[in-house]
């Protein structure tokens, strides 16, 4: 006997139909909307291959398949890139599939659920770091922007959410859930945190934008009380950075980071004194060098698992739609670590591509104006975790759990993808 799950599906034409999922092993990918339009008189049997093994994909009410051919020619258009693209007019949050390659990322039973919310406070902005030892996700509140409660005269904060509490809420059937957020008191040396990665030697590796005359910095912070901090770097040959933004650790152990002028733009930092650039810090010698330049507004940063390719987002379109909303890919020189062979990797169709993460299969995730977009390693848009609002960043909370920060909300996507391995520095045997 075969079992079926019937779901509602709204076509880009506005016609509603039902799709049923075949739990059998037919090796046929899900039909795109235009194929469904040809089958409105009866149910459509949908089945899929996710990997080399044939497995069934359970579709839910929060799952939409959108064929690019279905919107290649339109009569009505978006007024700007700040308006999310939702051709099925589905209610968020939902998973939006543009290419069958997304199915191997989603796995057989994907879900997308709101897990925390506070409409009056942008508590979930940037710097997501998962600490497996306590099963907690750390993040920063908005620094200088709307609902951030921070600026020239007030620092932003670090918060955390306990994933054990998230799992308990979901197990009890809460959807959406509203798991409590704990705000932490970090040392005075941590000013306007905007990026983070780790754990790094068991610590949180944070990058701060600075505030007023307090300099931007890179610091390591104990993830447990009293959250003591050690600043690793706060200048470039005597000059303060503009407002440091994002940070990642290369497989060699070198620390890479972006510096941009958003602190000045938002009014909590002085006028810039350096170009918008990407830097490398040697954590042993403390030597710093520029590895990439000539950006409008360099922002998010990530590496492939082997460190041979770097991704940098340029969010220049915050100053005008004709400026970049682009992720660039670079080759990383194995000796100097300079970023070479710059090329366009992807362009975000909504908002800007902000923070970047990469999974074990080389897929690239970025927070954008409508949620989290996912591209394969060739730059093909596979799909979106569509939340209809901006996500500045996201991070894996272990295998199969993607935590999405959305300013006044946090979402959890349960999928099949896995994060690249956590770096321990110095490398074993060094």
Secondary structure, 3 states (H helix, E strand, C coil): CCCEEEEEEECCCCCEEEEEEECCCCCCCCCCHHHHHCCCCCCEEECCCCCCCCCCCCCCCCEEECCHHHHCCCCCCCCCCCCCCCCCCCCCCEEEECCHHHHHHHCCCCEEEEEEECCCCCCECEEEEEECCCCEEEEECCCCCCCCCCECCECCCEEEEEHHHHHHHHHCCCCCCCCCCEEECCCCCCCCEEEEEEEECCEEEEEECCEECECCEEEEECCCCCCCEEEEECCECCECCCEEEEEEECCCCCEEEEEECHHHHCCCECCCCCCCEEEEECCCCCCEEEEECCCCCEEEEEECCCCCEEEEEECHHHHCCCCCCEEEEEEECCCCCCEEEEEEEEECCCCCCCCEEEECCCCEEEEECCEEEEECCCCCEEEEEECCCCCCEEEECCCCEEEEEEECEEEEEECCCCECCCCCCCCCCC
